Amino acid sequence: MDERTALTLLGDAVVAAGDDAAVVDGQVLTTDMLHERTDFPAGTTRYTAGWRAVGASLSDVAAMGADPVAAVAAYAAPGFDREELRAFVDGATAVCERVGAAYVGGDLDEHDEFTVATTALGDADDPVRRHGASPGERVCVTGTFGRSAAALRLFDRGEVERANDLFRFEPRAAAGRAVAPHATAMLDSSDGLARSLHQLAAASDCGFAVEADAVPVDGAVDEVAADAAERRELGFFFGEDFELVFTVPEDALPAIRTESPTPVSTIGRVTESGVTLDDEPLPDRGFTHGE
């Protein structure tokens, strides 16, 4: 059973199964688990692992339009190397500081595979959910796509310094706060742009018509992609970029572009049904744990 099937089974039993985080008394709470085999390619430093693991949970907080407050991490590895552990904590602390949150501790355990479980907490007066998009609105994204895919290619080439730099993404907390007053639906793109669009469409019972040329693919992808087909694959389907994907009324776009510290791109419009790219069906494909 993969992650998506498991979430479907849990949908009726877990209140927040369909959103990026749970909402509890004006706060949002989220948790993630990452493993060396699936999430940290050879060459990933413990500093980058700490940044990326905690950043994944902070990104979920950002996707609710919340203000990140604090994060913790449970760290498990085959023994405790002092330098690696310290580097992990330094990375976790640095990504928290980047978004104005605090890294406040966690837990340690021994495990045969390096594994991290992270939890983040945020404040939100009016959190943005995945449902709420309406036909006629615009679908937008922050930042660029394919950054993590390019990093993976560079890890494979042995260009680990450049790869680690790309792997340390910035959670879009400030952009999420700027977007929140205007957004009708939002999530982060951890599973890839294509799958995120399908998730948003399903939650809002709508569709999207997206234009390929409007999607901002990261410049690093051009360094590693062999051709246009691979460029599209890495930009649309790889995932793990942690950008925001959201819908807004068209008249809100000027305010969002002024208020967001991260560039915002309009990539298409909300339709009645179906998810298309340049008028052709966009496959519901992306990153899934357990496949």
C-alpha positions as CSV (number, residue, x, y, z in Angstrom):
1,M,0.0,0.0,0.0
2,D,1.4,3.4,-1.0
3,E,1.0,6.7,0.9
4,R,-1.9,8.0,-1.2
5,T,-3.9,4.7,-0.6
6,A,-3.2,4.9,3.1
7,L,-4.3,8.5,3.3
8,T,-7.5,7.6,1.5
9,L,-8.3,4.9,4.0
10,L,-7.6,7.2,6.9
11,G,-9.6,10.1,5.4
12,D,-12.8,9.4,7.4
13,A,-10.9,8.8,10.6
14,V,-8.4,11.6,10.7
15,V,-9.7,15.2,10.6
16,A,-6.7,16.8,8.9
17,A,-5.9,14.0,6.5
18,G,-6.7,16.2,3.5
19,D,-4.7,19.3,4.4
20,D,-1.0,20.1,4.9
21,A,-1.5,20.5,8.7
22,A,-4.0,20.0,11.4
23,V,-5.7,23.1,12.9
24,V,-6.0,23.1,16.7
25,D,-7.2,26.2,18.6
26,G,-5.8,28.7,16.3
27,Q,-2.5,26.8,15.7
28,V,-1.4,24.5,12.9
29,L,0.5,21.3,13.6
30,T,2.2,19.0,11.2
31,T,4.7,16.1,11.2
32,D,6.9,14.4,8.6
33,M,9.3,11.4,8.4
34,L,12.3,11.1,6.1
35,H,14.6,8.2,5.5
36,E,18.2,8.0,4.1
37,R,17.2,5.5,1.4
38,T,14.4,7.6,-0.1
39,D,15.1,11.2,1.0
40,F,18.9,11.8,1.5
41,P,21.0,10.8,-1.5
42,A,24.7,9.8,-1.0
43,G,26.6,13.1,-0.4
44,T,23.8,14.8,1.5
45,T,25.5,16.4,4.5
46,R,23.9,16.1,8.0
47,Y,23.6,19.9,8.0
48,T,21.6,19.7,4.8
49,A,19.6,16.8,6.2
50,G,18.7,18.8,9.3
51,W,17.7,21.8,7.2
52,R,15.7,19.8,4.7
53,A,13.9,17.6,7.2
54,V,12.7,20.4,9.4
55,G,12.1,22.6,6.4
56,A,9.6,20.0,5.1
57,S,7.5,20.5,8.1
58,L,7.9,24.3,8.1
59,S,6.7,24.2,4.5
60,D,3.5,22.5,5.6
61,V,3.0,25.3,8.1
62,A,3.6,27.9,5.3
63,A,1.1,26.1,3.0
64,M,-1.7,26.9,5.6
65,G,-0.7,30.6,5.5
66,A,0.5,30.3,9.1
67,D,3.3,32.0,11.0
68,P,5.9,29.3,12.0
69,V,6.6,29.2,15.7
70,A,8.7,26.2,16.6
71,A,10.0,22.8,15.4
72,V,11.4,19.6,16.9
73,A,13.0,16.5,15.4
74,A,13.5,12.9,16.3
75,Y,16.9,11.8,15.0
76,A,17.7,8.1,14.6
77,A,21.0,6.7,13.2
78,P,23.3,3.7,13.5
79,G,25.2,5.2,16.4
80,F,25.8,8.8,17.2
81,D,28.6,10.6,15.5
82,R,29.2,13.8,17.4
83,E,30.1,15.9,14.3
84,E,27.1,14.6,12.3
85,L,24.7,15.1,15.1
86,R,25.9,18.7,15.7
87,A,25.7,19.4,12.0
88,F,22.2,18.1,11.8
89,V,21.1,20.4,14.7
90,D,22.9,23.3,13.1
91,G,21.0,22.8,9.9
92,A,17.7,22.4,11.7
93,T,18.3,25.6,13.7
94,A,19.3,27.5,10.6
95,V,16.2,26.7,8.6
96,C,14.0,27.7,11.6
97,E,15.8,31.0,11.9
98,R,15.3,31.6,8.2
99,V,11.6,31.7,8.7
100,G,11.5,33.3,12.2
101,A,10.8,30.1,14.1
102,A,12.8,28.3,16.9
103,Y,14.3,24.9,16.9
104,V,13.5,23.6,20.4
105,G,14.8,20.1,20.6
106,G,13.5,16.6,20.0
107,D,14.6,13.0,20.6
108,L,17.5,10.6,19.8
109,D,17.5,6.9,19.1
110,E,19.6,4.3,17.3
111,H,18.3,2.8,14.0
112,D,19.9,0.8,11.2
113,E,18.9,3.5,8.7
114,F,19.3,7.3,9.2
115,T,15.8,8.4,9.8
116,V,14.3,11.7,10.9
117,A,10.8,12.6,12.2
118,T,10.0,16.3,12.4
119,T,7.1,18.3,13.8
120,A,6.4,22.0,13.3
121,L,3.9,24.4,15.0
122,G,2.5,27.6,13.6
123,D,-0.1,30.3,14.4
124,A,-2.9,31.0,12.0
125,D,-6.0,33.1,12.6
126,D,-7.6,32.0,9.3
127,P,-5.7,29.0,7.9
128,V,-5.9,28.3,4.1
129,R,-7.2,24.8,3.3
130,R,-6.9,22.8,0.1
131,H,-10.6,23.2,-0.8
132,G,-12.2,26.5,-1.8
133,A,-11.0,27.1,-5.4
134,S,-13.7,28.2,-7.9
135,P,-13.9,28.3,-11.7
136,G,-12.6,31.6,-13.1
137,E,-9.9,32.1,-10.5
138,R,-6.2,32.0,-11.3
139,V,-3.8,29.2,-10.2
140,C,-0.4,30.5,-9.1
141,V,2.9,29.2,-7.7
142,T,5.8,30.6,-5.8
143,G,9.4,30.3,-6.8
144,T,10.7,27.7,-9.4
145,F,10.3,24.0,-10.0
146,G,12.9,21.2,-10.5
147,R,15.4,22.4,-8.0
148,S,15.5,19.2,-6.0
149,A,15.5,17.1,-9.2
150,A,18.6,19.0,-10.4
151,A,20.2,18.5,-7.0
152,L,19.7,14.7,-7.3
153,R,21.3,14.7,-10.7
154,L,24.3,16.6,-9.3
155,F,24.6,14.2,-6.4
156,D,24.8,11.4,-8.9
157,R,27.6,13.2,-10.7
158,G,29.5,13.7,-7.5
159,E,29.0,17.5,-7.5
160,V,28.0,17.4,-3.9
161,E,28.7,21.0,-2.8
162,R,26.4,22.4,-5.5
163,A,23.9,19.6,-4.9
164,N,23.7,20.4,-1.2
165,D,23.2,24.1,-1.9
166,L,20.2,23.3,-4.1
167,F,18.8,20.8,-1.6
168,R,18.5,23.5,1.1
169,F,15.3,25.1,0.0
170,E,13.6,28.0,1.8
171,P,10.2,27.3,3.2
172,R,7.8,29.9,1.8
173,A,6.5,31.1,5.2
174,A,6.6,34.8,4.3
175,A,5.0,34.2,1.0
176,G,2.4,32.1,2.6
177,R,1.5,34.9,5.0
178,A,1.2,37.3,2.1
179,V,-0.9,35.0,0.0
180,A,-3.2,33.8,2.9
181,P,-5.6,36.8,3.0
182,H,-6.3,36.4,-0.7
183,A,-6.0,32.6,-1.4
184,T,-9.1,30.4,-1.8
185,A,-7.1,27.1,-1.7
186,M,-3.4,26.3,-1.1
187,L,-0.9,23.4,-0.6
188,D,2.8,22.9,-1.0
189,S,4.4,21.1,-3.9
190,S,6.2,18.4,-2.0
191,D,4.7,15.7,-4.3
192,G,5.5,17.6,-7.5
193,L,3.6,20.3,-9.4
194,A,1.4,17.9,-11.5
195,R,0.3,15.8,-8.5
196,S,-0.3,19.0,-6.4
197,L,-2.6,20.3,-9.0
198,H,-4.6,17.0,-9.0
199,Q,-4.7,17.1,-5.2
200,L,-6.0,20.7,-5.2
201,A,-8.5,19.9,-7.9
202,A,-9.9,16.9,-6.0
203,A,-10.2,18.8,-2.8
204,S,-12.0,21.7,-4.4
205,D,-14.0,19.6,-6.9
206,C,-12.7,21.7,-9.8
207,G,-10.2,21.5,-12.6
208,F,-7.2,23.5,-13.9
209,A,-6.0,24.6,-17.3
210,V,-2.2,25.2,-17.1
211,E,0.1,26.6,-19.7
212,A,3.5,25.0,-19.8
213,D,5.4,28.1,-20.8
214,A,4.0,29.9,-17.7
215,V,5.5,27.4,-15.3
216,P,8.8,28.7,-13.8
217,V,11.3,25.8,-14.2
218,D,14.5,26.4,-12.1
219,G,17.6,27.4,-14.1
220,A,19.5,24.5,-12.5
221,V,17.3,22.1,-14.5
222,D,18.8,23.4,-17.7
223,E,22.2,22.4,-16.4
224,V,21.3,18.7,-16.0
225,A,18.4,18.0,-18.4
226,A,19.4,16.3,-21.7
227,D,16.5,17.7,-23.7
228,A,13.1,19.4,-23.4
229,A,11.3,16.2,-22.5
230,E,13.6,15.6,-19.5
231,R,13.3,19.3,-18.5
232,R,9.5,19.0,-18.4
233,E,9.8,15.7,-16.4
234,L,12.0,17.2,-13.8
235,G,10.1,20.4,-13.5
236,F,6.5,19.0,-13.4
237,F,6.7,15.5,-11.9
238,F,9.8,15.0,-9.7
239,G,8.5,16.8,-6.6
240,E,10.2,17.8,-3.3
241,D,10.5,21.5,-4.3
242,F,8.3,22.7,-1.5
243,E,6.8,25.7,-3.4
244,L,3.3,27.0,-2.8
245,V,0.5,26.2,-5.2
246,F,-2.6,28.2,-4.7
247,T,-5.7,29.8,-6.3
248,V,-6.9,33.4,-6.0
249,P,-9.4,35.7,-7.7
250,E,-7.8,37.5,-10.6
251,D,-8.2,41.0,-9.0
252,A,-6.0,39.9,-6.0
253,L,-2.9,39.2,-8.1
254,P,-1.5,42.8,-8.0
255,A,-1.6,42.8,-4.2
256,I,-0.1,39.4,-3.9
257,R,2.8,40.2,-6.2
258,T,3.5,43.4,-4.2
259,E,3.3,41.8,-0.8
260,S,5.0,38.4,-1.4
261,P,8.8,38.5,-1.0
262,T,9.0,35.5,-3.3
263,P,8.2,35.8,-7.0
264,V,4.7,34.6,-7.8
265,S,3.8,33.2,-11.2
266,T,0.3,32.8,-12.7
267,I,0.3,29.4,-14.5
268,G,-3.3,29.0,-15.5
269,R,-6.9,29.2,-14.5
270,V,-9.5,27.2,-12.5
271,T,-12.0,25.3,-14.6
272,E,-15.0,23.2,-14.0
273,S,-13.2,19.8,-14.2
274,G,-10.0,18.1,-15.5
275,V,-6.4,19.0,-15.2
276,T,-4.7,20.0,-18.4
277,L,-1.4,21.2,-19.6
278,D,-1.6,23.1,-22.9
279,D,-5.1,21.6,-23.5
280,E,-3.8,18.0,-23.0
281,P,-4.5,15.9,-19.9
282,L,-1.8,16.3,-17.3
283,P,-0.9,12.9,-15.7
284,D,-1.5,12.6,-12.0
285,R,2.1,11.6,-11.4
286,G,4.7,12.6,-8.8
287,F,6.6,11.7,-5.7
288,T,4.8,9.1,-3.5
289,H,6.2,7.3,-0.5
290,G,5.9,3.5,-0.7
291,E,5.9,3.1,-4.5
